[in-house]
Amino acid sequence: MSNRTADRIRQDLENRGVPEPSSTELSNQLARKAKSLDAEAYEGFLAGAALTFALHRKGANELKKSAQDLMEIQRLMGNFTNELRKLDEAIEILSAYVVRMRTQSDPKGQTLH
């Protein structure tokens, strides 16, 4: 009897948009409780379960999108860090060049303008 009840609940949940394997898990867990419900309470029960699943799926999708956004930000920050490192190296080279030019062109310590 509970297998038929679980099958009926599974089918009703799938009709309301709850996909496999979630519908099977839910129907097996809820089959015992559904026996004592009248038709109106059963419909409310199914609507609540389907709504809960839809909200859970929406939250999971948003979490996945946030994780993807975070990975993209990390990638961009890594690229930015590499570019700053290159810029720092270029400034060090230019600084060394300026020091060398100043030393070569001003042997007596005079400032050139």
N, C-alpha and C positions, 0 to 999 in steps of 0.2 A: 504494500500500500504506500509506503513512504517513497519507494522508487518512482511510482507513478506520480505522486505528488511533486517530487523533486523534478521529474521530467516536465510536468505541466508548468511549474514555476520557472524552470529554465527557458522553456519556449516562450512564456509570457514576458520574461525579462529580455530575451533576444528580440522579441517584437517591439520592445520599448527602447532598443538601442544598446543594450548591454551585450558586448561580444563575448565569444568563447575566449579563454577558459574562465573568465570572471563569472559568467552566467551560471556555469556548472558549480563553481565554488559557492556562490551565493545561494543557489537553489538547494544544495545539499545542506547548508547550514540553516536555512530558513524553512525547510520542509516540515519540521516538527512543529513550529509555531503557526504555520499557515493553516493547519487542520482545524483549529478552533476559531477561525475567522469567518464572518459572514461575507457575502459578495462585496459589499461596499468597503468593509475594512480590508479585504483582500486587495481590491483595486488601489486603495490608499497605500497599502503595504508595498505593492509593486511600483506605484508611482514614486514613493519615497526612496525605494532601493534604486530605481533607475536614475532619479535625480541625484542621489548621493554618488552614484558611479560617474555620472556626467560631470559633476563638480570635481570629483577626484581626478578624472581624466584631464579636465581643464587646468587644474593646479599642476598636474604632472607635466603637461605641455608647456605651461608658463615657466616651470622650473627648468625644463630642458632648454628653452629659449634663453633664459637668464644664464645658464651655464655656457651656452654657445657664445653669448655676448661677452661673458667674462673671459673666455678663452681668446676671443678676438681682441679684447682690450689688452690682455697679457701679451699677445703677439705684437700688437702695435707698440706697446711700451718697450718690448724687447728690441724692436727695430729702431725705435727712437733712441734707446740707450746706445745701441751700436753706432748710430749716426753722431751722437754726442761724443762718443769715444774717438771717432775719426776726426771730428772737429777739434777736440782737445789735442790730438796728435799733431794736427796741422798747425795749431796755435803754438805748440812747443817748438816745432820746426821753424816757424816764422820768428819766434822770439830768439831762438839761437842764431838765426841768420842776422837779425837786427843787432844783437850783441856783437857778433863777428864783424859786421860792417862798421859799427861804431868804433870797435877796437882798431880795425885796419885804417880807418879814415881819420882817426884822431889820436895819433901817437903821443902827443904832448898833453893830453887831457883837456884839450880845448873843445868846447861845444860848437857843433856846426849847426847853422840855421839855414 
